[in-house]
Amino acid sequence: MQIEISQDTIKKIEIYMEAIDISIKEKRKEISEYVNGILYLGLQRMIIDLFPENELLQKTMLLMFEENPIFVSKFIAERIKDGTLTPEEKYPLGIT
């Protein structure tokens, strides 16, 4: 699978790589390693943001996502469909 990333986004990642290196106390070899890390954190953040007031539930959902991402993803999608979870309150303009 090949994924296209805009040049603007790549430039921003390259600029931010030093901050990432300092925060994780090591330097990555390839930009793809940075992109994978950023995407992984983004997925985690999207789960956490659905449960802003409950740290235990956030951690539980993240652990469940690690163990069974298909189940958790389907569960979240169904809860968004039935109105139980409303991500548009957190991301009113969508994810860009």
C-alpha positions in Angstrom: 0.0 0.0 0.0 1.2 3.5 -0.8 0.0 6.6 0.9 0.5 10.1 -0.4 1.3 12.9 2.0 1.3 16.5 0.9 4.6 18.3 0.6 3.4 20.8 3.2 2.7 18.1 5.7 6.1 16.4 5.0 7.8 19.8 5.5 6.0 20.3 8.9 7.0 16.8 10.0 10.7 17.5 9.0 10.6 20.8 11.0 9.1 19.1 14.0 11.4 16.0 14.0 13.9 17.7 16.3 11.2 18.2 18.9 10.2 14.6 18.6 13.8 13.4 19.0 14.2 15.4 22.1 11.0 14.2 23.7 11.6 10.5 23.0 15.4 10.9 23.7 16.5 9.2 20.5 16.7 10.0 16.8 14.8 8.0 14.2 16.5 7.0 10.9 13.7 7.4 8.4 10.9 10.0 8.1 8.5 7.0 7.8 9.3 6.2 11.4 8.1 9.7 12.4 5.0 9.4 10.2 4.1 6.0 11.7 4.5 7.4 15.2 2.5 10.5 14.5 -0.3 8.4 13.0 -0.3 6.0 15.9 -0.6 8.9 18.4 -3.3 10.4 16.2 -5.3 7.2 16.4 -4.9 7.1 20.2 -5.9 10.8 20.5 -9.1 10.2 18.4 -10.1 7.5 20.9 -9.2 9.5 24.0 -11.1 12.6 22.7 -14.4 10.6 22.6 -14.2 10.2 26.4 -12.9 13.5 27.7 -14.2 13.2 31.2 -13.2 9.7 32.1 -9.5 8.8 32.3 -10.2 5.2 33.3 -12.4 4.7 30.3 -9.8 6.3 28.0 -7.1 3.9 29.2 -9.5 1.0 28.9 -10.4 1.8 25.4 -6.8 2.3 24.4 -5.9 -1.1 25.9 -8.8 -2.7 24.2 -7.8 -1.1 20.9 -4.3 -2.5 21.2 -5.7 -6.0 21.8 -8.6 -5.9 19.4 -8.6 -2.9 17.0 -11.3 -4.3 14.8 -13.8 -4.7 17.6 -13.1 -1.3 19.1 -13.3 0.4 15.8 -16.6 -1.2 14.9 -17.9 -0.4 18.4 -17.0 3.2 18.1 -18.4 3.5 14.6 -21.7 2.0 15.8 -21.9 4.4 18.8 -21.2 7.4 16.5 -24.0 6.1 14.1 -26.5 5.7 16.9 -25.6 9.1 18.4 -24.2 7.7 21.6 -20.8 9.3 20.8 -20.6 12.6 19.0 -17.1 13.4 17.7 -18.4 16.4 15.7 -18.6 18.2 19.0 -14.8 17.8 19.4 -14.0 18.2 15.7 -16.8 20.5 14.3 -14.9 21.1 11.0 -13.9 17.4 10.6 -10.4 16.0 10.6 -8.1 17.7 8.2 
